[in-house]
Amino acid sequence: MSRTAQTFAPPVMEARRWLDGVDFSARPLINVSQAAPVDPPHPDLRRAMAAALEDNETHLYGPVLGLPGLRQELAAQWSTSYGGTVIADQVAITSGCNQAFSAAIASLCDEGDEVILPVPYYFNHRMWLDMAGVRTVPLPCGPGLVPVAETAAALITDRTRAIALVSPNNPTGAEYPDATLQAFYALAKERGIALILDETYRDFHSTEGAPHTLFTHEDWPDTFIHLYSFSKSYRLTGHRTGAIITSVNRMAEVEKFLDTVSVCPSQLGQRAALWGMQNLGDWLAGEREEILARRAAIETEFPRLAAKGWELLGAGAYFAYVRFPHDVRSDHFAKALVEKAGILCLPGTMFDVPGSGERDLRVAFANIDKDGIAELFERLEAFEL
């Protein structure tokens, strides 16, 4: 059996096929299925990108680990914002954050090894582990959909190579407290495994200041692997620009993977990310405030569904994770929402092990404003199977 046959079909693409043949002329589709901004980058950033196209270097292969200027900028800003020490040699730029995760796993795991993932999990993480021949060990979450290190400790075996967390979480929106992350760091360090933390949505965290203090440990590179994405923050989804921060020794292994898979990340995307980091701090702060306002709108509107038996399990960054009261699998429920309510969202069965997530839905609200959220809840409140 091929590597790709070891895993499931891409969930977002599967959900999009549910739209085929459905008429939305009378009631426009509310698409809350994908956690990616559909608006283009800031106009000034687009002008900077246009100027970069005139530089011949933009169109050539670049360094495998990314442009030195972007690596240095990320290291400097992260050192300041997290209150720790990160150097450019510990930073690699990748073709999106998914590739950063893949590179981390390639540097850690052999076939048959294990990685612990809290459930519900980000489906692309599970898909890559499947295709890499790595066993996913599901970690049930505690209250508020926050995982507990003590629970994870009982799952570690001699084949465990890493615990992989996402905070703010995709799909649940849950923000993991610093104390939780510190407990996982201590566990990983004690057991000689890696702690991978995907912070794709860090720029939309509700906490002011650093979301954690992991970088303040002098020996953080021995245990901690940080992943990041420029796609959401600067609306660069089509330019596939992410990052991995890890030890210099591991970076040599990461370089092998990146050189083989993509040779180098997009030059244009990297130049855009660098310009954005250097010039769009105030704009990004405004984007964060807008996302937080949308999260607040979700929480304000939700009582109308709670009165009908729905539960809000988590909310944060781009996501709300909800549980409906109807006795039907969430994949069937989600398809019915497309046909009868003009709503496209993803079922919990796409984020969880078989038999779980069967009454859960992920609502990604990155592309609907407060009025759109109100309309979403009106349709959900009126919906009948």
Sequence and secondary structure as in RCSB ss.txt:
>XXXX:A:sequence
MSRTAQTFAPPVMEARRWLDGVDFSARPLINVSQAAPVDPPHPDLRRAMAAALEDNETHLYGPVLGLPGLRQELA
AQWSTSYGGTVIADQVAITSGCNQAFSAAIASLCDEGDEVILPVPYYFNHRMWLDMAGVRTVPLPCGPGLVPVAE
TAAALITDRTRAIALVSPNNPTGAEYPDATLQAFYALAKERGIALILDETYRDFHSTEGAPHTLFTHEDWPDTFI
HLYSFSKSYRLTGHRTGAIITSVNRMAEVEKFLDTVSVCPSQLGQRAALWGMQNLGDWLAGEREEILARRAAIET
EFPRLAAKGWELLGAGAYFAYVRFPHDVRSDHFAKALVEKAGILCLPGTMFDVPGSGERDLRVAFANIDKDGIAE
LFERLEAFEL
>XXXX:A:secstr
  SGGGS   HHHHHHHTTTT   SSS  EE    S  S   HHHHHHHHHHTTSGGGGS   TT  HHHHHHHH
HHHHHHHTS   GGGEEEESSHHHHHHHHHHHH  TT EEEEEES  HHHHHHHHHTT EEEEEE  GGG   HH
HHHTT  TTEEEEEEESS TTT     HHHHHHHHHHHHHHT EEEEE TTGGG SSSS S  GGGSTTGGGTEE
EEEESHHHHT GGG  EEEE  HHHHHHHHHHHHHHTSS  HHHHHHHHHHHHH HHHHHHHHHHHHHHHHHHHH
HTHHHHTTT EEEEEETTEEEEE  SSS HHHHHHHHHHHH EE EEGGGSS TTSSTTEEEEE TT  HHHHHH
HHHHHHH   
